[in-house]
């Protein structure tokens, strides 16, 4: 009988203890509503400017040798799908002088290879989808035919644009 009373007393004490803990916890709660969204992210950058491109050699009987620079790179971050990178220059090249660019594609993308630049945007890389990569090589190639004659040093601004594909 005494064991029954002790057991009953323990059960009452445990019941009160758990009840008080529940009340204490219930009295210390609060709620908040969190609103969120993820916007379109389309970022591109380049690593400085390439070295001067100079066409100044040729093999006798052949057109002048091209000059190439691959010292710069580009980076892209997009959470979008089916994007493309286009390129253009601010002023067309002189007659018989060509500036080409070749961008290494990020994972899943497709490079167009060597593309001649003009004032009209041209596709350089297509099928860019949800990617964040850097250190992607940019290769510039300057070529000129004999008919270009002598062309004084000049500059062109190359614009790379990440856009919907």
KAZI-V188977 format. One record per pair of residues at least 12 apart in sequence whose C-alpha atoms are under 6 Angstrom apart, sorted by the first residue. I is the first residue (numbers start at 1). GAP is how many residues later the second one is. If there is no record, write none. Layout:
i,gap
I,GAP
I,GAP
This chain:
i,gap
41,37
41,38
42,35
42,36
43,33
43,34
44,31
44,32
45,29
45,30
46,27
46,28
47,25
47,26
50,22
53,14
55,12
63,82
66,76
66,77
67,74
67,75
68,72
68,73
69,70
69,71
70,68
70,69
72,66
73,62
73,63
73,64
73,65
74,61
74,62
75,58
75,59
76,56
76,57
77,54
77,55
78,52
78,53
79,51
80,49
80,50
81,48
82,45
82,46
82,47
82,83
83,44
83,45
83,80
83,81
83,82
84,41
84,42
84,44
84,78
84,79
84,81
85,39
85,40
85,76
85,77
86,35
86,36
86,37
86,38
86,74
86,75
87,34
87,35
87,72
87,73
88,29
88,30
88,31
88,32
88,33
88,70
88,71
89,29
89,30
89,68
89,69
90,29
90,67
91,28
92,26
92,27
96,48
96,49
96,52
97,46
97,47
98,44
98,45
99,17
99,18
99,42
99,43
100,14
100,15
100,16
100,17
100,40
100,41
101,13
101,14
101,38
101,39
102,12
102,36
102,37
103,35
104,32
104,33
109,17
109,18
109,19
110,15
110,16
111,13
111,14
112,12
112,13
